[in-house]
Amino acid sequence: MPLVVQKYGGSSVADASRIKNVAARIKRRADAGDRVVAVVSAMGDTTDELIALAREITDAPEARELDVLVSTGETQSSALMVMALHALGVDAISLSGAQAGMRTDNVHGKARILAIEPRRVREEIDRGRVVIVAGFQGLTETLDVATIGRGGSDTTAVAFAAALNALCEIYTDVDGVYTADPRVEPGARKLKDITYEEMLELASKGARVMAPRAVELGSVYSIPILVASSYNDEPGTLIHGGVDMEGFNRVRGIAHDVDVAKITIRGVPDRPGVAAEIFAPLADAHLSVDTIVQNASKEQLTDVTFTLAKNDLARARPLVERVAKAIGARDVVADEQMAKVSIVGTGIQSAPGYAARMFRTLSDAGINIEIISTSEIRITCIIPEARIADAVRALHAAFELEKAEASELA
Amino acid sequence: MPLVVQKYGGSSVADASRIKNVAARIKRRADAGDRVVAVVSAMGDTTDELIALAREITDAPEARELDVLVSTGETQSSALMVMALHALGVDAISLSGAQAGMRTDNVHGKARILAIEPRRVREEIDRGRVVIVAGFQGLTETLDVATIGRGGSDTTAVAFAAALNALCEIYTDVDGVYTADPRVEPGARKLKDITYEEMLELASKGARVMAPRAVELGSVYSIPILVASSYNDEPGTLIHGGVDMEGFNRVRGIAHDVDVAKITIRGVPDRPGVAAEIFAPLADAHLSVDTIVQNASKEQLTDVTFTLAKNDLARARPLVERVAKAIGARDVVADEQMAKVSIVGTGIQSAPGYAARMFRTLSDAGINIEIISTSEIRITCIIPEARIADAVRALHAAFELEKAEASELA
C-alpha cells in the first residue's frame, strides 16, 4: 500500500469545523487504500497568540521556554485531529515530535533536524493506524523540546517523507504555484509542475505557498512534493527535480515582492575592503541585506546600492550613515517605495534574449529599472513600488504565461 | 539548604500578572536560601476550555488524545512561569511531567503514579536552578502522556515532595483550612494544623482547599503539607499525621455540602442479597452513592435510603424504580433539597457526648435530622437544604470553634 506524508497548515485546521473537514479528507484517502501520516500545524493564530502571551510576561523570553510554550499549539491540533478521525471511525493516534522520532540540535527556535527515527510511526502504521504528527517540534539530545522555526511543519512533512520513503503532499490555503500572484495578474495560470529551484525563486516572500527550507530539504533528498488546496480536490503543483525539454529554457513564472527598501551610498572611495566595512555593521545588527550592486568606478569613486526589508530601513540607516562618514563617502540616500520583480525559469539566465525582452517590456511600459540582478534561474529588476502591478502584468503577457505549456496539453 | 516543593493552582497563575506575582514569591523564597521546585496548574479555565474544544469535535473524545490535549495547559504555564522568573533574574527551567520523571500507568484521564524518577529535577537543582514542573501529567511505559485526574497538580506536588524528601506547600486562593466555611459562618477560624484524616473529612466538596487524593498520598508517605494563600503571606494550615493531646478528642471543624439528593426505597423485602441487587445497577452506570442507611426491619420489610449528588438524581431514579419493582419493594421517593453537615475531629466518634450534643444542637434549632452516619473521625447528619446555614452556625457555636485552641495560644 502506498505511504503518503501529508501536511495541513494552520489555516486548514483553524477551528473545529476545519479540523473535521481535514479529517474527512484523510479518511477518504485511507479508505482508498493509502497509509497516511499527516503533519499538522497549530490552529490558526495560536502560535502568534502564545508568543503574545509570552511577551506579556517578558520582552525577551528565553528561547528554550518559548519552544516549550509554542510547541503546545501543534500538540493540541494533533490531538484534536485524531479525535475528529475517531469520530469518523478511523483508527488514528497523535504523536509529538519527540514520540515520532524527530531529533534536532539544541538551537531553540530554529533547531536543525539531526535525524528522523520513525520506529514508533512505523509501528502505528503497521497497526493500521493513521498517524498525526505534531509539526514544527523535535527533541534534543538532552530530551528537551526544540522548534525548527517558522514553516517548520512543511519541513517536518518533507523530512518524514524522506525517512519513510513516502509521497509528500503539502495542503494549504493556496491550491498550487501560479505563473504570477493571481491577485495582481488575474490571468495567472497554475503550474502543473515546477523544479525545486524555480519554486524557491517563485515562492520567496511574494508567493507564500511553502517554506523555502522545506523545498530545499525536498531537493536534497529528491522528494517530489505536491502542493495543493486543503479545501478542494483541484490538482495542485508538483515540485520535483527533473527538468524536461519543455520546462528547460522557458520563463515559468513572475515573482514579485513589495517589501523592498533601497539604500545608496554615493561617492564611495574605490579601494579594497570597503565593501566589508560597509556591510559588517549591518550583519552585526542581524539586518538582512538582499540585492547588492556596485556601479563601475570612475575617478576612484563608486556608488554602492543595496536593498533590504522596509521594516529594517529605520535601524539600518544610521548604521550606514556612520560607516559612510568613516570611509569618506559623499552621502547616503534611501528610498523605501521600491519593489522587486523577477522572471523565473531554469536556464533563462544563460540563454540569450530573456534579459533583453524583460528590460524592453518594462521600458515599453514606462517603468524605470533601478537595479538589475541575476541568479542561475532568475532575472530580477528593482523598480518603483507604484508600478509593480503593471510590471507583473506586462511581463506575464510578454512571456505568454497565460498559455498552457506543451506538457500540460497532453 | 532546605528543599521545598510548592504548588500553585490555576487561579494563582490565571494571567500574566498573576504569574509574575507567583514568580516574585518564588524569587523571595529562593533569595532566602531555599531550593525551590514548583508545580503549576494550567492557567485559569484553560483545562475546561480545551475540553470544550474537544467536545466541538466529538462527544466522546478518546482518553489518550484528551490527555495529549489538556496536558498542554500545564506545559504552557510552566514555560510562562520560567519566563517570569528569568525576567526577575532567577535561573530556572521548566520540565514536563515526562522530563521531571513522573511515571504513571496507562489509565488515561485518571492515571495512577507508579514512580517518581527525579534525576533530571535533582540535576537542575544542583545547577542552582528553580525547577518548574508541569503538574497533572506523567509518562506511561509506552512513552505516552497520561494525566492523573482533577486535582492532579496537588498530587504531583506531594509525590515530588515525597520523592525528593522535601517540604510540601500548596498555594491556592484559600489561605488555609477553616473550622467552617467562612461564607456561611463569618466567625470561622483558620486552623493552625490538622491531621490528614480530619482534612479529608473537612475538605470533601464543601471546603475545596486541596485534592483529597493528594492528602491521602501525603498521609501514606507522612509528608507534612502546608496549605496557604498565593496572594498574601498569612500563615496557612499545616496538614500532618501527628495528633497531640490538644488535638485529640476535640471537634476541629464543621463540614457541609449542599450537593445532596436523597432516594428512599420503601417496603424492601428484608432478605440476603437485596442490597447488592439495589446498588449494582447504579455502580454499572458509574453513579456514585454517598451515605447509605437501612432502617431496622419490621415485619420482614425495610426501608433503604441513600444519598447522591443532585446532578445524578435524574439518571439514578429510573434505575432505582426498575430494581424496586423487580425486588417487590413498595415504592421509591426522592428529595433533592437535602444537605449534609458534619462535625470532624479525631476521636470524637468513639468519645461519648459529641453525637448527643450535635443532635441536641440541631434539635434546639428546629432542624429535622433525616439520616445519621458516622466514620472514625466524623459524625454526619443529612438535613433539609434550606436549614444548612443555620446548622453550620449552631454547631460552630455549640462546639466553641470560634475560640483559639490551646496549641495556637503558645
Interface residues (C-beta under 8 A of the other chain):
Chain A: D15 A16 I19 K20 L50 L53 A54 E56 I57 T58 A60 P61 E62 R64 E65 L66 V68 L69 T72 T75 Q76 S78 A79 L80 V82 M83 A84 H86 A87 I93 S94 S96 Q99 R120 L143 D144 V145
Chain B: A16 I19 K20 L50 L53 A54 E56 I57 T58 A60 P61 E62 R64 E65 L66 V68 L69 T72 T75 Q76 S78 A79 L80 V82 M83 A84 H86 A87 I93 S94 S96 Q99 R120 L143 D144 V145
